[in-house]
Amino acid sequence: MKITVAGTGYVGLVTGVCLAERGHDVVCTDVDEGKIGLLKSGKSPIYEAGLDELLAKNRSRLTFTTDAATAYRDAEVIIIGVGTPEKMDGSANLSYLYAAVDNIAAHLGRDSVVIVKSTVPIGTNDKVESRLRKGLAGRVKIDVVSNPEFLAQGTAVRDTLFPSRIVIGAENPEAAEKIRRMYAGFDAPVLVMNRRSAEMVKYASNDFLALKISYINEIANVCESVGADIDSVTAGMGYDPRIGNKFLRAGIGYGGSCFPKDTKALHWLANFHDREIKTVKAAIEVNDNQKLKLFKRSRQFYESLAGKRVAVLGLAFKPGTDDLRDGPALTNVPLLLEDGAIVAAWDPIAEKNFRKLYPREIEYCPRVEDALSGADICFIFTEWETVRAIAPATFPKLMRRPLVLDGRNCFPVAAMRDAGVEYVSIGR
């Protein structure tokens, strides 16, 4: 098929490249000339494992352009994968989505199916279809299908090529069948439903996972008070098939492009319809508080961090990505700087993005050992394998005071204590 993908971020670019890998001819379009320029040169504007290799492998089936006429004129299927960031009130900002819709309406030259893959409030696909048909004024036939993505940053390529399920929300059976054919090369269950149900599947799925993370973090906090060990507790829970062992790792909260904005968006949407999802509201509050947990704990050791060398290990919100959004480092580093700390940070991938926010305020270290050298305290915000591989004896060897506040439970408590490390983790 001839497919056009609008947006070259995590969703759009990964989707386009993976569809090319499955044999389709794909045009990726974006208004950002910098991104398109990079892609034309064979470089990805985002870091995602396996993406560069697929870009190189499928160059003959991939076209990158900022020209809307070129992108949309002959497309059999158009996939909208632009960002829908949160507004100040927590609702979804749909301005990028509607800008793409208006571009499509202005340039589409044949009958087509438009897929909304971006995460959008329930009912948005109906509005998109109405806006497209009004803009097209009957020149061509158009159908809109909701086809939410379920990829996770860091494993986005694998999640797209080998999805757990493919959800197609359509009002027209012919449009649904066309999208089913587009996914013929993907080995996954296909669920066809109405558009509003498909839109809700995305929110309900992400918010459930956010609830699970928030729940286990609250259990971990209680474990600290009563002398239980969260690792033992989650091991005991995980064997129950009704619960499973996924998303049961205690830490200092979730971040990234999905969970924070999707929980807030669904909370806002429910309130707009005079409903309140109390569990989602609680998850938002728990996560906001959890991110501050280690900074608050540092007060037990230092009244102030002014003049103290603070090692920060990990800037990305999770391993395997350069995304900073809503990660604990973004919350805590400003607090550390405001407190007068001398921050020495290490991250193997996300440093470049963090430098855009703090170009001179902190020291960026090429090695973990450089960040730890002479430090008075260490915060661990991302569980990179390099961090997990640190020998406990390294901390007292390099640090002025071997005090480690670990937000990702990277080390066995006993091993750290035996090495002479003052060690604070979550729920243990």
Secondary structure, 3 states (H helix, E strand, C coil): CEEEEECCCHHHHHHHHHHHHCCCEEEEECCCHHHHHHHHCCCCCCCECCHHHHHHHCHHHEEEECCHHHHHCCCCEEEECCCCCECCCCCECCHHHHHHHHHHHHHCCCCEEEEECCCCCCCHHHHHHHHHHHHHCCCCCEEEEECCCCCCCCCHHHHHHCCCCEEEECCCHHHHHHHHHHCCCCCCCEEEECHHHHHHHHHHHHHHHHHHHHHHHHHHHHHHHHCCCHHHHHHHHHCCCCCCCCCCCCCCCCCCCCHHHHHHHHHHHHHHCCCCCHHHHHHHHHHHHHCCHHHHHHCCCCCCCCCCEEEEECCCCCCCECCCCCCHHHHHHHHHHHCCCEEEEECCCCHHHHHHHCCCCCEECCCHHHHHCCCCEEEECCCCHHHHCCCCCHHHHHCCCCEEEECCCCCCHHHHHHCCCEEECCCC
